[in-house]
Amino acid sequence: MSGKNFDDVIKRKLAKLEEIRQERKQLELLKSARDAEKAKEKYIEKIKSFVDFDKICEETLRLTPQIENPTVSSSKKKENENIQILKDNVETPKRDISEKLSKLTVFHTEITDIQPREILTSTKSTQTKNSNACLQRLEGGFKSKLPPGCMSPGLPKVEFVLPAITRLESIIEERKAVRDAFVKTQDNPNQTSIFLVTELTEEEKLAFLSNTNFQNALNRIGSVVENVVANNRDITKDYTRPNTSIDDADDVSYSGVLLNVMFECELTTNRCITDMDWSPFVADRIVASYHSNVNEPLAPEGMALVWNASFGKTYPEYIMHSSSAVMSICFDNFDPNIIIGGTYSGQIVMWDTRSSKSIPIQTTKLNSGAHVQPIRSLNINSHNIYSISFDGRFCTWNMDMLSKPIDVFTLGTKQKRPIAATCMTFADIEYNDFLVGGEDGCVYKANRFDANDGIKAKYEQHDCPISGISMSHSSASEFNHLFLTSSIDSTIKLWSLHSETPLHTINNNFDYVMDISWCPTNPALFGTVNESGHIDLWNINMDSEEPIVSTIVDGQPALNRFSWMPNAKHIAVGDLDGRLYLYEADNRLTQPVHNENSALIETLDMLRQKSLIRD
């Protein structure tokens, strides 16, 4: 088909479409006109019906007799006039405005006052002395110039009402009043009074026993009395006077260490002791942290128990739980009731022995940007907590804010690999430099303010991971540079901070040495435990190769923790089965002799010479 023919077809189609549109418009006009005619016819029929109804009404009125009533006739006339006006308006809808206004009439309407319905309301309010005045004012109405809805002046003031007093508080007040009256009679002997002792009811007894303050006070008093009874102390003795009597029974000494008590209960079964710490406030109190029990999956993962060495009972004073295994633990230096723990999940937890619950009162968050692996060591100085985890991350915390650490840095080698820390101790009293034992058998010295490098010195001699490290904090300052390390390679090494090579090495007959600790009172004495159940005490002034005292625990359990009491009176030892052994040490071993320091200086000089010859 050519282009010209195609245009012709299109034109014909458009013309046909236009014709169809015109026809449709005509049909719509016809339909609308037809509808308009129908509506007009209906309107006319309706008007005719109205006219027929008016005719019928006129005929009926014409047939009925007319009785003139002045009131009705006047009203009827007015109605007729109104109807006539309406008809005129309908017939002649287009009139002037003046004609319409001329036919308006004035109607007089009667105004009637209808009393509103009375609504009664009631409100809860405090009854005061001026309540009658308030009622009189309400009855007489508010004579105020304020708009409706606003408070009128002169309303009564509400007096202060005392708070409700419970039954227990009322009983306490009564007892206090009786006590005050009794004290007054004691001050004035001439005055006499009679006190009636009333027996408490069952409800009053239950209120006293269920009171939290009463329970806490009873527990504290009970622990003190239990401690006195366990130690056979005379509470009636006047300790302010000098003691002139000499008790020969106190002069008892032992040749070594003597087992005093073994702490074990059903809670510690199959739980490895991970750490121990002595209280700086109560000398006989020790806390031990425990790992999880794989045989009881429903039991708490972590646990910390507080034992008392003087009670003589095998049940803990306080029991504390954690959602993760507790790897390290220590007491607070300022509050005897606060205990800090480091968990396997990398969280720092805080317990309060005064709390009625065994769960921690504070816990760090897992996403705080701190530890993500087990915390291997904890130290507290002032209000700061220092922790180190297995990935070498060192964190500083504030006791008042455990939500986020103050400082975080990771100890790493020259190859930028993190140090797998196993233990830690601080090298000075100021808590600036610290020593870290690593899984690679090396000891690293670092400074917590040097976050860029961290590592200041490296001591490498052990062939296996370091299991324990202990710094000498002797009263003699010339020995504060010494520290000891123990390792799974069955060796014990004596070091000096001034030299990267050990001063002395001790072999322990191929037994894993699990922990080591300096004696807090004797600078030449230290103790160790091994996996074959041996407790060894060493004095390098007496013998630098063999222990002066060696004790085997019954059953030869695998011992993994060793700790001295601050006064060196007792030794605490923990094993892998959850048993805590408390040994009493000989005073002749723990207390230094008059020439102990000078002998130790000579021994160290001799050991240095040997190490130089060996190298």
Steps between C-alpha positions, in 0.01 A plus 500: 500500500637840396532793734225699327242222531592455865433870570162475334403206717601688812295803400191287433538331840531834677195636321299193594614538863393866502153405369462243778594763760243747363225237508590413858481865606154537336377189679624636833324835437178323415522287808563800725205689344277197549606476865429868553148465358430203728620694805281797402194277466562349843536849653173615343314192631635567847382861493154387381475261792578787739225715337243217528588459870444873559158484333397205716604685815299810398185292435525330840548831676199641316275212618605508871340768730735784595537563874689814558767479764693815553828325557457240226356744250789736543751216457303371200504840340872519545540155340281600205697816454823303502360251247387783279841657517661173403259457207570849384868433516453180300280660239707811468854392585651816347386790717674800630675484832291793629176308440634200695610710792163677518321175578731395789337497842642503852435196721527514878650175635477391856833415673493220755790409738556126539712402799798279401519148628708471817815286457646348815876433501736359765877536524768350723665776700675554828277614783634809669388738771371748239277247326180657649601840368553343161147353502347835601681671217378236252140538618510881486680508166834635406498877520799547281568715199704224341360334184319167538730202540766686697559445869341758723714667766452404856499122454614301807866393515584128524701420809803266508402137554751260657588187298354167591689302766531125464443259782870421531595867523240563769639211704852638465383844612327352805812304597712811456269703723515229768880488478530879532273497802709224657821698441345800673413290805858373512631854498258599775495230772225676695261461210325165473294363216341171405557346158261245367670241278255405227546188293514544123230351286571255221453774243753724678751216530467423129549867416823510701637176353421598142666838530813519279695721742431259784620202295821675393574607857436148628738354241775746590462443874482125448825494303678698773375269776589196291851635453540555875374151584721336235815667636417441870543869575402647833255778418491610866874573512613861523756536224577862592710387798845347451511122503738385773416132479703268280328213329742218435254330269545778240870420463445225246709468184502256214787371292325584173139559396198340665159453337253714685175452305384389157214697344276288283123475446257370241512832316871465417498142375672462161572874488860608448628781724625772266611774742512602868537823697516594869292782644702811603244575775418159653823303536332157510274554198592364156310494172545231234373501142380183329463380142189334359384148583465302179299227677223746598395703195211667688724634779646852478806519276715701738517515878686689770497389865619690807649280772612583853810331636403546865145362483603139487204408279502368146228723364561845344396829654380642168403339171515698176405389150587612149368423153855419385790313660700722738870498404643762740380669819606755762366707792451875486763702684251749649174311555510161677166400345596550133653215299619533137522208257615440143305246294568263215281710268716810558263682736585671829245420772450660841332337801387651829483269801230724653264429213223247553564353152798293390523653153737790420384854570697631200622337180691639205351469153632254246506767230681761710809485280703325771565128553366235267699208644548360854639742759810339648594751769351787704660771713345787695668825593300780661175520298646352181484141376771361272423188297671305227349231279642207307526707181740748666246780534565715808208705636467761773159539665347737751313348791219756467446441126536150359305570183814589306874469577710811555790374291551202269810384314634169373845369584675377188835377384721665240318296238175667616366174636301522825647339810302206639509604865471236774580704814587855607648693794599861556870581538469815713282645770382782272339246264673634191724214380363145491627155405305261279565126467431366154400171349824506300708468820615864504449776755422846367541828686266780396377840613129575508557861386702397194222373276695541173778250569404346834788251519804643681691177569479132419620209717506171310630175649204266562420231245129473586218738602554692823255387769580754774686823567569674831669833577691560821333775704730480798529775759867520405515706180822334379305181417204656313662431162477120542224287353431128458345299219372142482431304185361175370855414393555401870735789573503795742699810409617794707526826306606859545341792318848624417601190303328310219664173604391307812710515817422142592307201363353217710388167351207332670546131410292510181177604674292784356537803729152657496539807724757698699486779759744703714451498876369844609712504819827322411685632188690172453199264527254399227263211437395287204247228413517241224267262322606199711358643826821645649516821705861624510648786702834638382753719681784599269712604798490143637490295179472624145443156343264311731190609697542530876142370555307267270150370579288260298125551508295188573399333175758700306251718312614733224566832677479816290476800738717624790444808716648640823295667770616866534658421841641168369318309773315273257548365149204443267526234229239412235473195277328405176209324679375809686659430841662785694766401754608729781838429660658662802863600443781484753585842645870418491477473122282799420659748739848618391797483733710802590755445219255384232543805274878501506507124434267549202728769354795260519295221344397721208862601436601135494217414259600782266855372487378150420275628223791695346723194509222287347442748218 
